[in-house]
Amino acid sequence: MLELLMLVITVVLVAGYIYLIYKKRKNLKKEYGWKSYVTPGAFVIAPLVALFSYLFEFGGIATWFILGVCFITGAFFTKYLPEPKGG
């Protein structure tokens, strides 16, 4: 039951995050290139990796390494994100 609840919550949150990113990016007038999509992509992949490692009992150093790479990559590419609107 807990696994199903975790799966549903993660899928809903990730889908909502992807929709939010799509909606915000659609209204941008300037093209920022592929590097601006790396940070959101890394932060979408990280919870999916963590969830699947829990569900399939694939823990250990490989999962930690993948999550570390996702977070470091996401942090590095934040400099390519679009500038927020003043407000």
CNS distance restraints for C-alpha pairs under 8 A (distance, minus, plus):
assign (resid   1 and name CA) (resid   5 and name CA) 6.28 0.50 0.50
assign (resid   2 and name CA) (resid   6 and name CA) 6.12 0.50 0.50
assign (resid   3 and name CA) (resid   7 and name CA) 6.08 0.50 0.50
assign (resid   3 and name CA) (resid  55 and name CA) 6.75 0.50 0.50
assign (resid   4 and name CA) (resid   8 and name CA) 6.15 0.50 0.50
assign (resid   5 and name CA) (resid   9 and name CA) 6.12 0.50 0.50
assign (resid   6 and name CA) (resid  10 and name CA) 6.00 0.50 0.50
assign (resid   6 and name CA) (resid  51 and name CA) 7.69 0.50 0.50
assign (resid   7 and name CA) (resid  11 and name CA) 6.08 0.50 0.50
assign (resid   7 and name CA) (resid  51 and name CA) 7.27 0.50 0.50
assign (resid   8 and name CA) (resid  12 and name CA) 6.13 0.50 0.50
assign (resid   9 and name CA) (resid  13 and name CA) 6.10 0.50 0.50
assign (resid  10 and name CA) (resid  14 and name CA) 5.97 0.50 0.50
assign (resid  10 and name CA) (resid  47 and name CA) 7.35 0.50 0.50
assign (resid  10 and name CA) (resid  48 and name CA) 7.57 0.50 0.50
assign (resid  10 and name CA) (resid  51 and name CA) 7.80 0.50 0.50
assign (resid  11 and name CA) (resid  15 and name CA) 5.93 0.50 0.50
assign (resid  12 and name CA) (resid  16 and name CA) 6.03 0.50 0.50
assign (resid  13 and name CA) (resid  17 and name CA) 6.09 0.50 0.50
assign (resid  14 and name CA) (resid  18 and name CA) 6.15 0.50 0.50
assign (resid  14 and name CA) (resid  44 and name CA) 6.34 0.50 0.50
assign (resid  15 and name CA) (resid  19 and name CA) 6.16 0.50 0.50
assign (resid  16 and name CA) (resid  20 and name CA) 6.10 0.50 0.50
assign (resid  17 and name CA) (resid  21 and name CA) 6.18 0.50 0.50
assign (resid  17 and name CA) (resid  44 and name CA) 7.88 0.50 0.50
assign (resid  18 and name CA) (resid  22 and name CA) 6.12 0.50 0.50
assign (resid  18 and name CA) (resid  44 and name CA) 7.83 0.50 0.50
assign (resid  19 and name CA) (resid  23 and name CA) 6.08 0.50 0.50
assign (resid  20 and name CA) (resid  24 and name CA) 6.17 0.50 0.50
assign (resid  21 and name CA) (resid  25 and name CA) 6.03 0.50 0.50
assign (resid  21 and name CA) (resid  40 and name CA) 7.72 0.50 0.50
assign (resid  22 and name CA) (resid  26 and name CA) 6.02 0.50 0.50
assign (resid  23 and name CA) (resid  27 and name CA) 6.99 0.50 0.50
assign (resid  24 and name CA) (resid  28 and name CA) 7.12 0.50 0.50
assign (resid  32 and name CA) (resid  36 and name CA) 6.11 0.50 0.50
assign (resid  32 and name CA) (resid  80 and name CA) 7.54 0.50 0.50
assign (resid  32 and name CA) (resid  81 and name CA) 7.65 0.50 0.50
assign (resid  32 and name CA) (resid  82 and name CA) 6.83 0.50 0.50
assign (resid  33 and name CA) (resid  37 and name CA) 7.75 0.50 0.50
assign (resid  34 and name CA) (resid  38 and name CA) 7.09 0.50 0.50
assign (resid  35 and name CA) (resid  39 and name CA) 7.97 0.50 0.50
assign (resid  35 and name CA) (resid  77 and name CA) 6.80 0.50 0.50
assign (resid  35 and name CA) (resid  80 and name CA) 6.08 0.50 0.50
assign (resid  35 and name CA) (resid  81 and name CA) 7.86 0.50 0.50
assign (resid  36 and name CA) (resid  40 and name CA) 7.97 0.50 0.50
assign (resid  36 and name CA) (resid  77 and name CA) 7.05 0.50 0.50
assign (resid  36 and name CA) (resid  78 and name CA) 7.46 0.50 0.50
assign (resid  36 and name CA) (resid  80 and name CA) 4.96 0.50 0.50
assign (resid  36 and name CA) (resid  81 and name CA) 4.79 0.50 0.50
assign (resid  36 and name CA) (resid  82 and name CA) 7.09 0.50 0.50
assign (resid  37 and name CA) (resid  41 and name CA) 6.03 0.50 0.50
assign (resid  37 and name CA) (resid  81 and name CA) 7.73 0.50 0.50
assign (resid  38 and name CA) (resid  42 and name CA) 6.01 0.50 0.50
assign (resid  38 and name CA) (resid  73 and name CA) 7.64 0.50 0.50
assign (resid  38 and name CA) (resid  74 and name CA) 6.41 0.50 0.50
assign (resid  38 and name CA) (resid  77 and name CA) 6.41 0.50 0.50
assign (resid  39 and name CA) (resid  43 and name CA) 6.29 0.50 0.50
assign (resid  39 and name CA) (resid  73 and name CA) 7.04 0.50 0.50
assign (resid  39 and name CA) (resid  74 and name CA) 4.06 0.50 0.50
assign (resid  39 and name CA) (resid  75 and name CA) 6.86 0.50 0.50
assign (resid  39 and name CA) (resid  76 and name CA) 7.99 0.50 0.50
assign (resid  39 and name CA) (resid  77 and name CA) 5.70 0.50 0.50
assign (resid  39 and name CA) (resid  78 and name CA) 6.06 0.50 0.50
assign (resid  39 and name CA) (resid  81 and name CA) 7.83 0.50 0.50
assign (resid  40 and name CA) (resid  44 and name CA) 6.16 0.50 0.50
assign (resid  40 and name CA) (resid  74 and name CA) 7.19 0.50 0.50
assign (resid  41 and name CA) (resid  45 and name CA) 6.17 0.50 0.50
assign (resid  41 and name CA) (resid  74 and name CA) 7.83 0.50 0.50
assign (resid  42 and name CA) (resid  46 and name CA) 6.18 0.50 0.50
assign (resid  42 and name CA) (resid  70 and name CA) 5.05 0.50 0.50
assign (resid  42 and name CA) (resid  71 and name CA) 6.74 0.50 0.50
assign (resid  42 and name CA) (resid  73 and name CA) 6.94 0.50 0.50
assign (resid  42 and name CA) (resid  74 and name CA) 5.38 0.50 0.50
assign (resid  43 and name CA) (resid  47 and name CA) 7.26 0.50 0.50
assign (resid  43 and name CA) (resid  70 and name CA) 7.01 0.50 0.50
assign (resid  43 and name CA) (resid  71 and name CA) 7.13 0.50 0.50
assign (resid  43 and name CA) (resid  74 and name CA) 6.70 0.50 0.50
assign (resid  44 and name CA) (resid  48 and name CA) 6.94 0.50 0.50
assign (resid  45 and name CA) (resid  49 and name CA) 6.14 0.50 0.50
assign (resid  45 and name CA) (resid  70 and name CA) 7.36 0.50 0.50
assign (resid  46 and name CA) (resid  50 and name CA) 6.26 0.50 0.50
assign (resid  46 and name CA) (resid  66 and name CA) 7.96 0.50 0.50
assign (resid  46 and name CA) (resid  67 and name CA) 5.71 0.50 0.50
assign (resid  46 and name CA) (resid  70 and name CA) 6.15 0.50 0.50
assign (resid  46 and name CA) (resid  71 and name CA) 7.56 0.50 0.50
assign (resid  47 and name CA) (resid  51 and name CA) 5.98 0.50 0.50
assign (resid  48 and name CA) (resid  52 and name CA) 6.10 0.50 0.50
assign (resid  49 and name CA) (resid  53 and name CA) 6.01 0.50 0.50
assign (resid  49 and name CA) (resid  63 and name CA) 7.30 0.50 0.50
assign (resid  49 and name CA) (resid  66 and name CA) 7.81 0.50 0.50
assign (resid  49 and name CA) (resid  67 and name CA) 7.32 0.50 0.50
assign (resid  50 and name CA) (resid  54 and name CA) 6.27 0.50 0.50
assign (resid  50 and name CA) (resid  63 and name CA) 7.21 0.50 0.50
assign (resid  50 and name CA) (resid  67 and name CA) 7.57 0.50 0.50
assign (resid  51 and name CA) (resid  55 and name CA) 6.13 0.50 0.50
assign (resid  52 and name CA) (resid  56 and name CA) 5.89 0.50 0.50
assign (resid  52 and name CA) (resid  57 and name CA) 7.93 0.50 0.50
assign (resid  52 and name CA) (resid  58 and name CA) 7.74 0.50 0.50
assign (resid  53 and name CA) (resid  57 and name CA) 5.56 0.50 0.50
assign (resid  53 and name CA) (resid  58 and name CA) 4.56 0.50 0.50
assign (resid  53 and name CA) (resid  59 and name CA) 5.63 0.50 0.50
assign (resid  53 and name CA) (resid  63 and name CA) 6.83 0.50 0.50
assign (resid  54 and name CA) (resid  58 and name CA) 6.46 0.50 0.50
assign (resid  54 and name CA) (resid  59 and name CA) 6.80 0.50 0.50
assign (resid  58 and name CA) (resid  63 and name CA) 7.38 0.50 0.50
assign (resid  59 and name CA) (resid  63 and name CA) 5.82 0.50 0.50
assign (resid  59 and name CA) (resid  64 and name CA) 7.90 0.50 0.50
assign (resid  60 and name CA) (resid  64 and name CA) 6.51 0.50 0.50
assign (resid  61 and name CA) (resid  65 and name CA) 5.94 0.50 0.50
assign (resid  62 and name CA) (resid  66 and name CA) 6.21 0.50 0.50
assign (resid  63 and name CA) (resid  67 and name CA) 6.14 0.50 0.50
assign (resid  64 and name CA) (resid  68 and name CA) 5.98 0.50 0.50
assign (resid  65 and name CA) (resid  69 and name CA) 6.14 0.50 0.50
assign (resid  66 and name CA) (resid  70 and name CA) 6.18 0.50 0.50
assign (resid  67 and name CA) (resid  71 and name CA) 6.21 0.50 0.50
assign (resid  68 and name CA) (resid  72 and name CA) 6.04 0.50 0.50
assign (resid  69 and name CA) (resid  73 and name CA) 5.85 0.50 0.50
assign (resid  70 and name CA) (resid  74 and name CA) 6.00 0.50 0.50
assign (resid  71 and name CA) (resid  75 and name CA) 6.04 0.50 0.50
assign (resid  72 and name CA) (resid  76 and name CA) 6.08 0.50 0.50
assign (resid  73 and name CA) (resid  77 and name CA) 6.26 0.50 0.50
assign (resid  74 and name CA) (resid  78 and name CA) 6.44 0.50 0.50
assign (resid  77 and name CA) (resid  81 and name CA) 7.34 0.50 0.50
